[in-house]
Amino acid sequence: MRPLPNPWIAVPSVLMGLLAAGLGWVVTDVSCRQPDVNGVITPCNGWAALIAVVCFLAATIGVALLLVLVYRSLGEWRARQ
């Protein structure tokens, strides 16, 4: 019988995804601000949102994959002892 997946893998994965999304948003928003013709600084909200979504997905999937492999490895190690 196969064990059920650990639901606690999702919590740190989503937290790291949110952190990566926030960092992606801030870095993109700060780096692409440019003064307008009137001297008003315009942010790039569209690009910042796109980069934030990509960063969220990449970090969430990456951390989840890493945690699944770690938990599987620990399970195999405990089974052999």
N, CA, C and O atoms as a GROMACS GRO file, in nm:
protein
  324
    1MET      N    1   0.084  -0.118   0.000
    1MET     CA    2   0.000   0.000   0.000
    1MET      C    3   0.089   0.124   0.000
    1MET      O    4   0.186   0.134   0.075
    2ARG      N    5   0.054   0.215  -0.082
    2ARG     CA    6   0.132   0.337  -0.098
    2ARG      C    7   0.088   0.442   0.005
    2ARG      O    8  -0.032   0.463   0.023
    3PRO      N    9   0.184   0.508   0.073
    3PRO     CA   10   0.145   0.609   0.173
    3PRO      C   11   0.087   0.734   0.106
    3PRO      O   12   0.120   0.767  -0.008
    4LEU      N   13   0.001   0.801   0.180
    4LEU     CA   14  -0.059   0.925   0.130
    4LEU      C   15   0.046   1.035   0.125
    4LEU      O   16   0.139   1.036   0.206
    5PRO      N   17   0.034   1.129   0.031
    5PRO     CA   18   0.130   1.240   0.026
    5PRO      C   19   0.119   1.329   0.149
    5PRO      O   20   0.012   1.345   0.208
    6ASN      N   21   0.230   1.386   0.185
    6ASN     CA   22   0.236   1.472   0.303
    6ASN      C   23   0.179   1.610   0.268
    6ASN      O   24   0.234   1.678   0.180
    7PRO      N   25   0.070   1.653   0.334
    7PRO     CA   26   0.012   1.784   0.300
    7PRO      C   27   0.098   1.901   0.345
    7PRO      O   28   0.079   2.013   0.297
    8TRP      N   29   0.195   1.878   0.436
    8TRP     CA   30   0.279   1.986   0.484
    8TRP      C   31   0.384   2.028   0.383
    8TRP      O   32   0.457   2.124   0.406
    9ILE      N   33   0.392   1.958   0.272
    9ILE     CA   34   0.484   1.999   0.166
    9ILE      C   35   0.434   2.126   0.099
    9ILE      O   36   0.514   2.209   0.055
   10ALA      N   37   0.304   2.143   0.092
   10ALA     CA   38   0.246   2.259   0.023
   10ALA      C   39   0.268   2.390   0.098
   10ALA      O   40   0.281   2.495   0.036
   11VAL      N   41   0.271   2.384   0.230
   11VAL     CA   42   0.281   2.508   0.309
   11VAL      C   43   0.413   2.582   0.283
   11VAL      O   44   0.409   2.699   0.244
   12PRO      N   45   0.530   2.518   0.302
   12PRO     CA   46   0.653   2.592   0.274
   12PRO      C   47   0.671   2.623   0.126
   12PRO      O   48   0.734   2.722   0.090
   13SER      N   49   0.616   2.538   0.040
   13SER     CA   50   0.627   2.563  -0.104
   13SER      C   51   0.554   2.690  -0.144
   13SER      O   52   0.608   2.772  -0.218
   14VAL      N   53   0.434   2.706  -0.094
   14VAL     CA   54   0.355   2.826  -0.127
   14VAL      C   55   0.417   2.950  -0.061
   14VAL      O   56   0.418   3.058  -0.121
   15LEU      N   57   0.468   2.936   0.061
   15LEU     CA   58   0.532   3.050   0.126
   15LEU      C   59   0.656   3.096   0.048
   15LEU      O   60   0.676   3.216   0.029
   16MET      N   61   0.737   3.002   0.004
   16MET     CA   62   0.854   3.039  -0.076
   16MET      C   63   0.812   3.097  -0.212
   16MET      O   64   0.878   3.187  -0.265
   17GLY      N   65   0.703   3.046  -0.267
   17GLY     CA   66   0.651   3.102  -0.392
   17GLY      C   67   0.605   3.246  -0.375
   17GLY      O   68   0.629   3.330  -0.462
   18LEU      N   69   0.538   3.274  -0.264
   18LEU     CA   70   0.494   3.411  -0.238
   18LEU      C   71   0.612   3.505  -0.217
   18LEU      O   72   0.611   3.619  -0.262
   19LEU      N   73   0.715   3.456  -0.148
   19LEU     CA   74   0.834   3.537  -0.128
   19LEU      C   75   0.903   3.565  -0.262
   19LEU      O   76   0.945   3.678  -0.288
   20ALA      N   77   0.913   3.464  -0.346
   20ALA     CA   78   0.975   3.483  -0.477
   20ALA      C   79   0.893   3.577  -0.564
   20ALA      O   80   0.949   3.658  -0.638
   21ALA      N   81   0.761   3.567  -0.555
   21ALA     CA   82   0.675   3.656  -0.633
   21ALA      C   83   0.692   3.801  -0.589
   21ALA      O   84   0.699   3.891  -0.672
   22GLY      N   85   0.698   3.822  -0.459
   22GLY     CA   86   0.718   3.958  -0.408
   22GLY      C   87   0.852   4.016  -0.451
   22GLY      O   88   0.861   4.131  -0.493
   23LEU      N   89   0.956   3.934  -0.440
   23LEU     CA   90   1.088   3.981  -0.483
   23LEU      C   91   1.092   4.007  -0.633
   23LEU      O   92   1.151   4.106  -0.678
   24GLY      N   93   1.031   3.919  -0.711
   24GLY     CA   94   1.027   3.939  -0.856
   24GLY      C   95   0.953   4.066  -0.893
   24GLY      O   96   0.994   4.139  -0.983
   25TRP      N   97   0.843   4.092  -0.823
   25TRP     CA   98   0.765   4.214  -0.849
   25TRP      C   99   0.848   4.338  -0.818
   25TRP      O  100   0.855   4.430  -0.900
   26VAL      N  101   0.910   4.341  -0.701
   26VAL     CA  102   0.984   4.461  -0.659
   26VAL      C  103   1.104   4.486  -0.750
   26VAL      O  104   1.126   4.600  -0.792
   27VAL      N  105   1.180   4.382  -0.780
   27VAL     CA  106   1.298   4.401  -0.865
   27VAL      C  107   1.259   4.447  -1.005
   27VAL      O  108   1.322   4.536  -1.062
   28THR      N  109   1.153   4.388  -1.060
   28THR     CA  110   1.110   4.428  -1.194
   28THR      C  111   1.053   4.570  -1.193
   28THR      O  112   1.080   4.648  -1.284
   29ASP      N  113   0.975   4.601  -1.092
   29ASP     CA  114   0.914   4.734  -1.085
   29ASP      C  115   1.019   4.843  -1.068
   29ASP      O  116   1.010   4.948  -1.130
   30VAL      N  117   1.118   4.818  -0.984
   30VAL     CA  118   1.222   4.918  -0.961
   30VAL      C  119   1.312   4.933  -1.083
   30VAL      O  120   1.354   5.044  -1.117
   31SER      N  121   1.342   4.822  -1.149
   31SER     CA  122   1.437   4.828  -1.260
   31SER      C  123   1.377   4.883  -1.389
   31SER      O  124   1.452   4.925  -1.478
   32CYS      N  125   1.245   4.884  -1.403
   32CYS     CA  126   1.190   4.932  -1.530
   32CYS      C  127   1.116   5.064  -1.518
   32CYS      O  128   1.046   5.104  -1.612
   33ARG      N  129   1.128   5.133  -1.406
   33ARG     CA  130   1.067   5.267  -1.394
   33ARG      C  131   1.142   5.366  -1.481
   33ARG      O  132   1.265   5.371  -1.481
   34GLN      N  133   1.065   5.446  -1.554
   34GLN     CA  134   1.125   5.546  -1.641
   34GLN      C  135   1.045   5.675  -1.632
   34GLN      O  136   0.923   5.671  -1.619
   35PRO      N  137   1.114   5.788  -1.640
   35PRO     CA  138   1.040   5.915  -1.636
   35PRO      C  139   0.960   5.935  -1.765
   35PRO      O  140   1.005   5.903  -1.875
   36ASP      N  141   0.842   5.989  -1.749
   36ASP     CA  142   0.754   6.019  -1.861
   36ASP      C  143   0.794   6.152  -1.924
   36ASP      O  144   0.891   6.215  -1.880
   37VAL      N  145   0.722   6.195  -2.026
   37VAL     CA  146   0.751   6.322  -2.092
   37VAL      C  147   0.734   6.438  -1.994
   37VAL      O  148   0.808   6.536  -2.000
   38ASN      N  149   0.637   6.428  -1.905
   38ASN     CA  150   0.610   6.533  -1.807
   38ASN      C  151   0.699   6.522  -1.683
   38ASN      O  152   0.687   6.603  -1.592
   39GLY      N  153   0.788   6.422  -1.680
   39GLY     CA  154   0.873   6.403  -1.564
   39GLY      C  155   0.815   6.313  -1.458
   39GLY      O  156   0.876   6.293  -1.353
   40VAL      N  157   0.698   6.257  -1.485
   40VAL     CA  158   0.634   6.166  -1.391
   40VAL      C  159   0.692   6.026  -1.411
   40VAL      O  160   0.703   5.979  -1.524
   41ILE      N  161   0.730   5.962  -1.303
   41ILE     CA  162   0.786   5.826  -1.313
   41ILE      C  163   0.671   5.727  -1.325
   41ILE      O  164   0.581   5.724  -1.241
   42THR      N  165   0.675   5.645  -1.431
   42THR     CA  166   0.569   5.546  -1.455
   42THR      C  167   0.622   5.406  -1.424
   42THR      O  168   0.728   5.368  -1.474
   43PRO      N  169   0.550   5.331  -1.343
   43PRO     CA  170   0.592   5.194  -1.314
   43PRO      C  171   0.547   5.098  -1.425
   43PRO      O  172   0.460   5.132  -1.505
   44CYS      N  173   0.607   4.982  -1.429
   44CYS     CA  174   0.572   4.879  -1.528
   44CYS      C  175   0.493   4.770  -1.458
   44CYS      O  176   0.546   4.662  -1.432
   45ASN      N  177   0.368   4.796  -1.428
   45ASN     CA  178   0.288   4.700  -1.352
   45ASN      C  179   0.261   4.572  -1.429
   45ASN      O  180   0.255   4.465  -1.370
   46GLY      N  181   0.245   4.581  -1.559
   46GLY     CA  182   0.219   4.462  -1.639
   46GLY      C  183   0.336   4.365  -1.638
   46GLY      O  184   0.319   4.245  -1.614
   47TRP      N  185   0.455   4.417  -1.663
   47TRP     CA  186   0.575   4.332  -1.661
   47TRP      C  187   0.602   4.280  -1.521
   47TRP      O  188   0.640   4.164  -1.504
   48ALA      N  189   0.582   4.364  -1.421
   48ALA     CA  190   0.606   4.321  -1.283
   48ALA      C  191   0.511   4.208  -1.244
   48ALA      O  192   0.552   4.113  -1.177
   49ALA      N  193   0.386   4.217  -1.286
   49ALA     CA  194   0.290   4.111  -1.255
   49ALA      C  195   0.326   3.981  -1.326
   49ALA      O  196   0.316   3.874  -1.268
   50LEU      N  197   0.368   3.991  -1.451
   50LEU     CA  198   0.406   3.872  -1.526
   50LEU      C  199   0.528   3.804  -1.462
   50LEU      O  200   0.528   3.682  -1.445
   51ILE      N  201   0.628   3.881  -1.427
   51ILE     CA  202   0.747   3.826  -1.363
   51ILE      C  203   0.712   3.768  -1.227
   51ILE      O  204   0.767   3.665  -1.188
   52ALA      N  205   0.621   3.832  -1.152
   52ALA     CA  206   0.580   3.780  -1.021
   52ALA      C  207   0.512   3.644  -1.034
   52ALA      O  208   0.537   3.554  -0.954
   53VAL      N  209   0.427   3.628  -1.135
   53VAL     CA  210   0.358   3.500  -1.156
   53VAL      C  211   0.459   3.392  -1.194
   53VAL      O  212   0.452   3.280  -1.143
   54VAL      N  213   0.551   3.425  -1.283
   54VAL     CA  214   0.652   3.328  -1.325
   54VAL      C  215   0.740   3.288  -1.207
   54VAL      O  216   0.770   3.170  -1.189
   55CYS      N  217   0.781   3.385  -1.127
   55CYS     CA  218   0.863   3.355  -1.009
   55CYS      C  219   0.786   3.271  -0.908
   55CYS      O  220   0.842   3.179  -0.848
   56PHE      N  221   0.659   3.302  -0.889
   56PHE     CA  222   0.578   3.222  -0.796
   56PHE      C  223   0.570   3.077  -0.841
   56PHE      O  224   0.592   2.986  -0.762
   57LEU      N  225   0.539   3.056  -0.968
   57LEU     CA  226   0.527   2.919  -1.018
   57LEU      C  227   0.659   2.844  -1.012
   57LEU      O  228   0.663   2.728  -0.970
   58ALA      N  229   0.766   2.908  -1.052
   58ALA     CA  230   0.896   2.842  -1.053
   58ALA      C  231   0.941   2.806  -0.911
   58ALA      O  232   0.988   2.694  -0.888
   59ALA      N  233   0.927   2.897  -0.817
   59ALA     CA  234   0.970   2.870  -0.680
   59ALA      C  235   0.881   2.766  -0.613
   59ALA      O  236   0.930   2.678  -0.542
   60THR      N  237   0.751   2.776  -0.633
   60THR     CA  238   0.660   2.681  -0.570
   60THR      C  239   0.684   2.539  -0.622
   60THR      O  240   0.692   2.445  -0.543
   61ILE      N  241   0.696   2.525  -0.752
   61ILE     CA  242   0.720   2.392  -0.809
   61ILE      C  243   0.857   2.339  -0.768
   61ILE      O  244   0.871   2.222  -0.735
   62GLY      N  245   0.957   2.425  -0.770
   62GLY     CA  246   1.092   2.382  -0.733
   62GLY      C  247   1.103   2.338  -0.588
   62GLY      O  248   1.162   2.234  -0.560
   63VAL      N  249   1.047   2.416  -0.496
   63VAL     CA  250   1.053   2.380  -0.354
   63VAL      C  251   0.969   2.256  -0.327
   63VAL      O  252   1.009   2.170  -0.249
   64ALA      N  253   0.854   2.245  -0.391
   64ALA     CA  254   0.770   2.126  -0.372
   64ALA      C  255   0.843   2.001  -0.421
   64ALA      O  256   0.840   1.898  -0.354
   65LEU      N  257   0.906   2.009  -0.535
   65LEU     CA  258   0.980   1.895  -0.588
   65LEU      C  259   1.094   1.856  -0.495
   65LEU      O  260   1.115   1.738  -0.468
   66LEU      N  261   1.166   1.954  -0.447
   66LEU     CA  262   1.276   1.927  -0.354
   66LEU      C  263   1.225   1.863  -0.225
   66LEU      O  264   1.285   1.767  -0.176
   67LEU      N  265   1.116   1.913  -0.170
   67LEU     CA  266   1.063   1.856  -0.047
   67LEU      C  267   1.008   1.716  -0.067
   67LEU      O  268   1.022   1.631   0.022
   68VAL      N  269   0.947   1.688  -0.180
   68VAL     CA  270   0.899   1.554  -0.208
   68VAL      C  271   1.016   1.457  -0.213
   68VAL      O  272   1.009   1.347  -0.158
   69LEU      N  273   1.123   1.496  -0.279
   69LEU     CA  274   1.240   1.409  -0.287
   69LEU      C  275   1.304   1.388  -0.150
   69LEU      O  276   1.348   1.277  -0.120
   70VAL      N  277   1.310   1.492  -0.068
   70VAL     CA  278   1.366   1.478   0.067
   70VAL      C  279   1.281   1.386   0.152
   70VAL      O  280   1.335   1.298   0.219
   71TYR      N  281   1.148   1.403   0.152
   71TYR     CA  282   1.062   1.317   0.231
   71TYR      C  283   1.067   1.173   0.182
   71TYR      O  284   1.063   1.080   0.262
   72ARG      N  285   1.075   1.153   0.053
   72ARG     CA  286   1.085   1.017  -0.001
   72ARG      C  287   1.217   0.953   0.042
   72ARG      O  288   1.221   0.836   0.079
   73SER      N  289   1.324   1.030   0.036
   73SER     CA  290   1.454   0.979   0.077
   73SER      C  291   1.456   0.944   0.225
   73SER      O  292   1.508   0.839   0.264
   74LEU      N  293   1.398   1.030   0.309
   74LEU     CA  294   1.390   1.000   0.451
   74LEU      C  295   1.305   0.877   0.479
   74LEU      O  296   1.337   0.797   0.568
   75GLY      N  297   1.198   0.861   0.404
   75GLY     CA  298   1.113   0.743   0.420
   75GLY      C  299   1.187   0.616   0.384
   75GLY      O  300   1.175   0.515   0.454
   76GLU      N  301   1.263   0.618   0.276
   76GLU     CA  302   1.341   0.501   0.238
   76GLU      C  303   1.450   0.472   0.340
   76GLU      O  304   1.478   0.356   0.371
   77TRP      N  305   1.511   0.577   0.393
   77TRP     CA  306   1.616   0.558   0.494
   77TRP      C  307   1.560   0.496   0.621
   77TRP      O  308   1.622   0.408   0.681
   78ARG      N  309   1.442   0.542   0.663
   78ARG     CA  310   1.380   0.486   0.783
   78ARG      C  311   1.335   0.342   0.760
   78ARG      O  312   1.342   0.260   0.851
   79ALA      N  313   1.290   0.312   0.640
   79ALA     CA  314   1.245   0.175   0.609
   79ALA      C  315   1.360   0.076   0.612
   79ALA      O  316   1.340  -0.041   0.646
   80ARG      N  317   1.479   0.119   0.579
   80ARG     CA  318   1.596   0.030   0.577
   80ARG      C  319   1.654   0.008   0.715
   80ARG      O  320   1.732  -0.085   0.734
   81GLN      N  321   1.618   0.090   0.811
   81GLN     CA  322   1.675   0.073   0.945
   81GLN      C  323   1.596  -0.017   1.030
   81GLN      O  324   1.633  -0.041   1.145
   0.00000   0.00000   0.00000
